[in-house]
Amino acid sequence: MNTAARADAAPAPAGRAAHSGLYAEVQVFYARQAHLLDAVRAEQFAATFAEDGVFDHSPGVPAARGRADIAREVRDYNEQRFRTDPVQRRHWFNMLDVREQADGTVHTEFYALVVTTRPGEPRPVIAPSCTVRDVLIRERGELRTLSRKVTQDQELFG
C-alpha cells in the first residue's frame, strides 16, 4: 500500500485552529447530530443542515441536496438496509479538527466509526471506518452543516 498516496488524498483542513469555545460548540453540535441520526429522526437530523446543505455519505450513491432530500435519504437508507434486520447503530466521532475560515465558515475533519449491535449478539460490528469533512455555517446564530463528504476507508484501497 502506498501511504504517501493515502496521505495526499486527505489533507488536513486549512485555516486557523479553533479556539476552545468554538471547538466545544462543534463537539456539542456533532453529538446532537449523531443522536438524531442513530435514532433515525430523519427530519430533525436534516434540520441540522443548511437549507441547501449537501450530504454525501455512501460510495456510489448520489449526494442528497437540501433538507427534504437529506431526510428522505436517511429514511430510505435505513428502511432498505435494515427493514428485516433489527439493529441499533451508533456513529462514533473522534479526532476532530476544527478550522475557522476567513469567510466565516468552519471547516472540520474527523474520524467516524459506525457501531452496529444486533439482538442476541453480544459483540457489535464496527464498520465502516470513515473520514468526514464538513463545512459548517451559521444560520440565525446556530451551526448548520453546509456540506458533508464521508469517505469510507475502504475506498482508499480501490
Stockholm file with secondary structure:
# STOCKHOLM 1.0

chainA/1-158         MNTAARADAAPAPAGRAAHSGLYAEVQVFYARQAHLLDAVRAEQFAATFAEDGVFDHSPGVPAARGRADIAREVRDYNEQRFRTDPVQRRHWFNMLDVREQADGTVHTEFYALVVTTRPGEPRPVIAPSCTVRDVLIRERGELRTLSRKVTQDQELFG
#=GR chainA/1-158 SS CCHHHHHHHSCCCCSEECCHHHHHHHHHHHHHHHHHHHTTCHHHHHTTEEEEEEEECSTTSCCEESHHHHHHHHHHHHHHHHTTSCCEEEEEEEEEEEEECTTSCEEEEEEEEEEEECTTCSSCEEEEEEEEEEEEEEETTEEEEEEEEEEEGGGGGC
#=GC SS_cons         CCHHHHHHHSCCCCSEECCHHHHHHHHHHHHHHHHHHHTTCHHHHHTTEEEEEEEECSTTSCCEESHHHHHHHHHHHHHHHHTTSCCEEEEEEEEEEEEECTTSCEEEEEEEEEEEECTTCSSCEEEEEEEEEEEEEEETTEEEEEEEEEEEGGGGGC
//
